Amino acid sequence: MTPRRRVALVGVLALLLGYGLPGLGRWLLSVVWLRGQEFCARSLPGSGLVCQPARELDVVLYPLTILGVLVTVVVAIWAAAAWCLRPVRDLAEPIAHVGPQNLGHRIRRPGRDELARLSRAIDEMMERISAGYEGQRQFAANASHELRTPLAVQRTLIEVGMARTLTGEQLELLTSQLLQTNERNERLIEGLLTLSESDQGLRSRTPQRFDEIVASVLAGYQDRARAAGVTIESHLTPRVVTGERVLLERLVTNLVENAIKYNRPGGTLTVAVGGNPALTVVNTGQVVPTEAVAGLFEPFRRLAADRTGHGGGAGLGLAIARSITQAHDGIIAARPAENGGLRVEVRLPH
């Protein structure tokens, strides 16, 4: 029996008791007092007061009777409430044993009553928790793989250097490769720290001139863009964003860096700051399938299958950009650009 039916049944019984025995409660709980040497009480419902010489037994019996009735009523109400809520208690017991070891447990209570709806809501919540937990496990596995690959390369290079005597040229090549691998590890760890920091939210919120931040980042990437044969075009209008400057700079840096890295020689990078969206970054590069765009925002996800290509990138650029945008209560979205490449739009609250 559902809680609604139990409560309804208790209400019906209470009404029947109230209307079937209309004067019992009032009679038992009638006012009792001593008037001089007389003891007064209502003998029957609706009757007047009957006074008689007080006896010690009456003075003790009537209050005890009233107290007993009150205790009985309280106990009955408590028992009725416990009976009505018993289905909820039965539902809470299996939930209490849910943990990381059995996130697949589902209640799946049939029916359309309140408990069934509550059970479905809990099952849906467990689905989301399970998906998030699995995502964290996958993230840890991918991070371990990303770190293991360059560490294995470093170990191999060191073993080669220790196995034989190297010429000056060979030693220079070996140290150069070790330095590149170490720099890749540093970028990966820095990206993981930034991703963790942005996932925790903002420490402070202050007004920032977003167009000035974007201009500063673009100025720092002019040389890299020229070396890659990419032309930068900017359309910056004044725009104020409330947030943390360091994270906003990292957001713009990641998008600009990705747009240059995945561009083509002779291509363009167009960056615009406006009202809505606040930031638009469009590059010309290889054609991006529409179905692959959403996956690019996942950590360690790249358009290419290999993990070690694309200039040593860790595959965290867009994941960090999404996390920073969400920390600023914004929305980031991407779609394939018309001439190849990607168009990324960041919408931030005014």
C-alpha positions as CSV (number, residue, x, y, z in Angstrom):
1,M,0.0,0.0,0.0
2,T,1.4,3.4,-1.0
3,P,2.0,6.2,1.5
4,R,-0.9,8.2,-0.1
5,R,-3.3,5.3,0.6
6,R,-2.0,4.8,4.1
7,V,-2.5,8.5,4.9
8,A,-5.9,8.5,3.4
9,L,-6.9,5.4,5.5
10,V,-5.6,7.0,8.7
11,G,-7.7,10.1,7.9
12,V,-10.8,8.1,7.2
13,L,-10.4,6.2,10.5
14,A,-9.9,9.5,12.3
15,L,-13.1,11.0,10.8
16,L,-15.1,7.9,11.7
17,L,-13.8,8.0,15.2
18,G,-14.6,11.7,15.5
19,Y,-18.1,11.4,14.1
20,G,-19.0,8.0,15.5
21,L,-18.1,8.9,19.1
22,P,-18.6,12.7,19.0
23,G,-18.6,13.2,22.8
24,L,-16.1,10.7,24.0
25,G,-13.1,12.9,23.6
26,R,-14.7,16.0,24.9
27,W,-16.0,14.2,27.9
28,L,-12.7,12.6,28.8
29,L,-10.9,15.9,28.3
30,S,-13.5,18.1,30.0
31,V,-12.3,20.8,32.4
32,V,-11.8,19.5,35.9
33,W,-11.1,21.8,38.8
34,L,-11.8,22.2,42.5
35,R,-14.3,24.9,43.5
36,G,-13.9,25.4,47.2
37,Q,-14.4,21.9,48.7
38,E,-16.3,20.6,45.6
39,F,-15.1,18.6,42.6
40,C,-16.8,19.7,39.3
41,A,-16.9,17.8,36.0
42,R,-19.2,17.1,33.1
43,S,-20.8,13.7,33.6
44,L,-22.1,13.4,30.0
45,P,-21.5,15.2,26.8
46,G,-23.7,18.3,26.5
47,S,-24.7,18.2,30.2
48,G,-24.0,20.8,32.7
49,L,-21.4,20.7,35.4
50,V,-22.1,18.3,38.3
51,C,-20.5,19.3,41.5
52,Q,-20.1,17.1,44.5
53,P,-17.9,17.0,47.6
54,A,-14.3,16.3,46.5
55,R,-12.8,13.0,47.3
56,E,-9.1,12.4,47.2
57,L,-9.6,9.6,44.7
58,D,-11.5,11.8,42.3
59,V,-8.8,14.5,42.4
60,V,-6.2,11.9,41.4
61,L,-8.3,9.7,39.0
62,Y,-9.6,12.4,36.7
63,P,-6.2,14.0,35.8
64,L,-4.7,10.5,35.4
65,T,-7.6,9.5,33.0
66,I,-7.0,12.6,30.9
67,L,-3.3,12.1,30.9
68,G,-3.8,8.4,29.8
69,V,-6.0,9.5,26.9
70,L,-3.5,12.0,25.8
71,V,-0.6,9.5,25.9
72,T,-2.8,7.0,24.0
73,V,-3.6,9.5,21.3
74,V,0.1,10.5,20.9
75,V,1.2,6.9,20.7
76,A,-1.6,6.1,18.1
77,I,-0.6,9.1,16.0
78,W,3.1,8.1,16.2
79,A,2.3,4.5,15.2
80,A,0.1,5.7,12.3
81,A,2.8,8.0,11.1
82,A,5.4,5.2,11.3
83,W,3.0,2.9,9.4
84,C,2.4,5.5,6.7
85,L,6.1,6.1,6.2
86,R,7.2,2.5,6.3
87,P,7.4,2.2,2.4
88,V,9.9,5.2,2.5
89,R,11.9,3.4,5.1
90,D,11.9,0.2,3.0
91,L,13.1,2.3,0.1
92,A,15.9,3.9,2.0
93,E,17.4,0.6,3.1
94,P,18.8,-0.5,-0.3
95,I,19.9,3.0,-1.1
96,A,22.0,3.1,2.0
97,H,24.2,0.2,0.7
98,V,24.9,1.8,-2.7
99,G,28.6,2.7,-3.2
100,P,31.4,2.7,-5.9
101,Q,31.3,-1.1,-5.9
102,N,27.7,-1.3,-7.0
103,L,26.8,1.9,-8.9
104,G,24.8,-0.3,-11.3
105,H,22.2,-1.0,-8.7
106,R,18.7,0.3,-9.6
107,I,15.4,0.2,-7.7
108,R,13.1,-0.1,-10.7
109,R,9.9,0.1,-8.6
110,P,6.8,-0.5,-10.8
111,G,3.7,1.7,-10.7
112,R,2.8,5.3,-11.1
113,D,2.5,6.5,-7.4
114,E,4.8,8.8,-5.6
115,L,7.2,6.1,-4.5
116,A,7.5,4.9,-8.1
117,R,8.3,8.4,-9.3
118,L,10.8,8.8,-6.5
119,S,12.4,5.5,-7.4
120,R,12.7,6.5,-11.0
121,A,14.2,9.9,-10.0
122,I,16.8,8.0,-7.9
123,D,17.6,5.6,-10.7
124,E,18.1,8.5,-13.1
125,M,20.4,10.2,-10.5
126,M,22.4,6.9,-10.2
127,E,22.7,6.9,-14.0
128,R,24.3,10.3,-13.9
129,I,26.6,9.5,-11.0
130,S,27.6,6.2,-12.7
131,A,28.4,8.1,-15.9
132,G,30.4,10.7,-14.0
133,Y,32.3,8.0,-12.1
134,E,33.0,6.1,-15.3
135,G,34.2,9.4,-16.9
136,Q,36.6,10.0,-14.0
137,R,38.0,6.4,-14.4
138,Q,38.4,6.9,-18.1
139,F,40.1,10.2,-17.5
140,A,42.5,8.7,-15.1
141,A,43.3,5.8,-17.5
142,N,43.9,8.3,-20.4
143,A,46.1,10.5,-18.2
144,S,48.1,7.5,-17.2
145,H,48.5,6.5,-20.8
146,E,49.5,10.1,-21.8
147,L,52.2,10.1,-19.1
148,R,53.4,6.6,-19.6
149,T,54.2,7.1,-23.3
150,P,56.8,10.0,-22.9
151,L,58.2,8.4,-19.8
152,A,58.9,5.2,-21.8
153,V,60.5,7.3,-24.5
154,Q,62.7,9.0,-21.9
155,R,63.7,5.7,-20.4
156,T,64.7,4.3,-23.8
157,L,66.8,7.4,-24.6
158,I,68.6,7.2,-21.3
159,E,69.3,3.4,-21.7
160,V,70.7,4.1,-25.2
161,G,72.9,6.8,-23.8
162,M,74.2,4.5,-21.0
163,A,74.7,1.5,-23.3
164,R,77.4,3.0,-25.5
165,T,79.7,6.0,-25.8
166,L,78.1,8.7,-27.9
167,T,79.7,11.2,-30.2
168,G,79.1,14.9,-29.7
169,E,76.4,15.0,-32.4
170,Q,74.7,11.9,-31.0
171,L,74.7,13.4,-27.5
172,E,73.2,16.6,-28.7
173,L,70.5,14.7,-30.5
174,L,69.8,12.6,-27.4
175,T,69.6,15.6,-25.1
176,S,67.4,17.4,-27.6
177,Q,64.9,14.5,-27.7
178,L,64.9,14.2,-23.9
179,L,64.2,17.9,-23.6
180,Q,61.3,17.7,-26.0
181,T,59.8,14.8,-24.2
182,N,60.2,16.6,-20.8
183,E,58.6,19.7,-22.2
184,R,55.6,17.6,-23.4
185,N,55.3,16.2,-19.8
186,E,55.4,19.7,-18.4
187,R,52.6,20.8,-20.8
188,L,50.5,17.8,-19.9
189,I,50.9,18.3,-16.1
190,E,50.2,22.0,-16.5
191,G,47.1,21.3,-18.5
192,L,45.9,18.8,-15.9
193,L,46.4,21.3,-13.1
194,T,44.6,24.0,-15.0
195,L,41.7,21.6,-15.8
196,S,41.5,20.7,-12.1
197,E,41.6,24.4,-11.0
198,S,38.8,25.5,-13.4
199,D,36.6,22.5,-12.4
200,Q,36.7,23.8,-8.9
201,G,35.1,27.1,-9.9
202,L,36.2,30.7,-9.5
203,R,37.9,32.0,-6.4
204,S,36.9,35.6,-7.2
205,R,34.9,37.5,-9.8
206,T,36.0,40.9,-11.0
207,P,35.1,42.9,-14.2
208,Q,37.6,42.2,-16.9
209,R,38.1,43.9,-20.3
210,F,37.8,40.7,-22.5
211,D,38.8,42.5,-25.7
212,E,42.0,43.6,-24.1
213,I,42.7,40.1,-22.9
214,V,42.2,38.7,-26.4
215,A,44.4,41.4,-28.0
216,S,47.2,40.6,-25.5
217,V,47.0,36.9,-26.3
218,L,47.0,37.5,-30.1
219,A,50.0,39.8,-29.8
220,G,51.9,37.0,-28.2
221,Y,51.1,34.5,-31.0
222,Q,52.0,36.7,-34.0
223,D,55.4,35.2,-34.4
224,R,54.1,31.6,-34.1
225,A,51.4,32.3,-36.6
226,R,53.8,33.8,-39.1
227,A,56.1,30.7,-38.7
228,A,53.2,28.4,-39.4
229,G,52.1,30.5,-42.4
230,V,48.8,31.6,-40.8
231,T,47.3,35.0,-41.1
232,I,45.6,36.4,-38.0
233,E,42.5,38.6,-38.5
234,S,40.9,40.2,-35.4
235,H,37.6,42.1,-34.9
236,L,37.6,43.3,-31.3
237,T,34.9,45.4,-29.7
238,P,34.8,46.5,-26.1
239,R,33.4,43.8,-23.9
240,V,33.4,43.4,-20.1
241,V,33.3,39.9,-18.5
242,T,33.1,39.1,-14.8
243,G,35.6,36.5,-13.8
244,E,39.3,35.6,-13.3
245,R,41.8,37.2,-15.7
246,V,44.3,34.2,-15.5
247,L,41.6,31.7,-16.5
248,L,40.2,33.9,-19.2
249,E,43.7,34.3,-20.7
250,R,44.1,30.6,-20.6
251,L,40.7,30.1,-22.4
252,V,41.7,32.5,-25.2
253,T,45.3,31.0,-25.4
254,N,44.0,27.4,-25.8
255,L,41.6,28.4,-28.5
256,V,44.1,30.5,-30.4
257,E,46.9,27.9,-30.0
258,N,44.7,25.1,-31.3
259,A,43.5,27.2,-34.2
260,I,47.1,27.8,-35.3
261,K,48.3,24.3,-34.6
262,Y,45.5,22.6,-36.6
263,N,45.6,25.2,-39.4
264,R,47.3,24.9,-42.8
265,P,50.0,26.9,-44.4
266,G,48.5,30.0,-46.0
267,G,45.4,29.6,-43.9
268,T,43.7,32.2,-41.7
269,L,42.7,32.6,-38.1
270,T,39.8,34.9,-37.4
271,V,39.1,36.1,-33.8
272,A,36.2,38.3,-32.9
273,V,35.0,39.7,-29.6
274,G,31.5,41.0,-29.3
275,G,28.3,40.8,-27.4
276,N,26.8,37.4,-28.1
277,P,28.9,35.4,-28.6
278,A,31.5,37.0,-26.5
279,L,34.3,35.2,-28.4
280,T,34.5,33.6,-31.9
281,V,37.5,31.7,-33.1
282,V,37.5,30.4,-36.7
283,N,40.4,28.7,-38.4
284,T,41.0,27.1,-41.8
285,G,42.3,23.6,-41.6
286,Q,41.3,20.0,-42.4
287,V,37.7,19.2,-42.7
288,V,36.2,18.2,-39.3
289,P,33.3,15.7,-39.4
290,T,30.2,17.1,-37.7
291,E,29.8,13.9,-35.6
292,A,33.4,14.3,-34.3
293,V,33.1,17.8,-33.0
294,A,31.5,17.0,-29.6
295,G,34.2,14.5,-28.8
296,L,36.9,17.1,-29.2
297,F,35.9,18.7,-25.9
298,E,36.6,15.5,-24.0
299,P,40.1,15.2,-22.3
300,F,42.8,13.5,-24.5
301,R,40.4,13.4,-27.5
302,R,41.9,14.4,-30.8
303,L,40.7,14.2,-34.3
304,A,43.6,11.9,-35.3
305,A,43.8,8.4,-33.8
306,D,47.4,8.6,-32.5
307,R,48.3,10.1,-29.2
308,T,51.7,11.3,-29.9
309,G,51.2,13.5,-32.9
310,H,50.1,17.1,-33.4
311,G,53.2,18.8,-32.1
312,G,53.2,17.0,-28.7
313,G,49.7,18.3,-27.7
314,A,48.1,16.5,-24.8
315,G,44.5,16.8,-26.1
316,L,43.4,19.0,-23.2
317,G,43.0,22.4,-25.0
318,L,39.3,22.3,-25.7
319,A,38.6,20.4,-22.5
320,I,40.2,23.1,-20.5
321,A,38.4,25.8,-22.5
322,R,35.1,24.1,-21.8
323,S,35.8,23.9,-18.1
324,I,36.9,27.5,-17.9
325,T,33.8,28.6,-19.8
326,Q,31.5,26.7,-17.5
327,A,33.3,28.1,-14.4
328,H,32.3,31.6,-15.8
329,D,28.6,30.4,-16.2
330,G,29.1,30.4,-20.0
331,I,28.5,28.1,-22.9
332,I,31.1,27.0,-25.5
333,A,30.1,25.3,-28.7
334,A,31.8,24.4,-32.0
335,R,30.9,23.4,-35.5
336,P,32.8,22.7,-38.7
337,A,33.8,25.9,-40.5
338,E,32.7,26.5,-44.1
339,N,36.2,26.2,-45.6
340,G,37.5,23.4,-43.3
341,G,38.7,23.8,-39.8
342,L,36.6,24.6,-36.8
343,R,34.4,27.5,-35.6
344,V,34.3,27.9,-31.8
345,E,31.9,30.3,-30.1
346,V,32.0,31.2,-26.4
347,R,29.0,32.8,-24.9
348,L,29.5,34.6,-21.5
349,P,27.0,36.4,-19.3
350,H,27.1,40.2,-19.4
